[in-house]
């Protein structure tokens, strides 16, 4: 099992709009590619200087599923978020393998 983790810090000014977009559109589109079996969205707790931070984990059966997503679907899906929210959020991505 591969976990593709996207950590996103979202400015307060667009937080609710972004969250609604994620829940109603983006998460479904990512899983709808067929590259992931499910996802989990978590809000980070604790004090932060600005914005709200989330960790979204997408679960892929194999590394090949993730690579297919990254090559065929990710550029378009990422660009949609950039076009919509511009510089109001910062994201970084990590890839993990479940070992147990």
N, C-alpha and C positions, 0 to 999 in steps of 0.2 A: 504494500500500500504506500502510495506517495501522497504527501500533503503539500499542497501549494498554498503558502501563507502570504496574504497581502495585508500589510499593516498600513492603515490610512489615518492621517491626522486631518480633521475637517474643521475649517473655521466655523466659529459659532454662527456667523451671519447666514450660512447656507446649510447648517447642520440638518434641520428638519427636511428641507427640500432634498438633500443628498440621501438621507436615510429612506425617505419615501421612494425615491428613484431606485435605490439599491433593492429594496424589498419588492417593489412592483415590477421592475424591469431587469436590471443588470444581473442579479443573482440567478434568475431564471434563464437568462440568455447564456450565461457561462455554463451552467449545468446542462442546458439544452444542446450544447455542442456535442454531447455524447462522450466527452473526454473525462468527465467526472461523474461519480455516482451520487455525491451529496456534498453539502457544505455545512459549515457552522460559522455563525457570526457572533463575535464576542466584543463587548465594550470594555476597554481597559479602565480599571478603577484607580483612584489616587489623585493626587493634585497635579494639575498640569498648568503651565503658564497660559497657554492659549489653546482653544479648540477642544475637540473631543476626538479620542483615538479609538479605532476599532481594529481588530484582527479578524480577517475573514479567511477561513481554512476550507479549501476545496480538496476533496478526496478522489484520487485517481487510482485505478487498479494497478497500473504499471507505469513505468517511466516513459514508455512509448506513448501512452495516452496523454501524458503531460506534454511531451514534445510535439505531438500533433496539435494540441491546443495552442502551444506557444508559437508555432509556425503558421498555422492556418487561421486562427481565430483571434488571438490576443491583440495583434496590432489594431484591428478595427474596433474591438470592444474597449481597449484602453483609450483610443482616440475619441470615442463617444464621450467618455468621462472628462477628458481634457477639454473638448469643445464646449461641453455644458458648464463645467465648473472652473475652468481656466486655472488661475493660480491660487484658488481658495482651498486647495488640499495638497497634501504631500503624501506619496505612497512609496513604500519599498517592499520588495518581494523576496521571499526565501523559499527554498525547496527542501523538504525533509523526507526521510524514509522511515516508516514505522519498522522498528526492529523487534518488537515483542508484542 
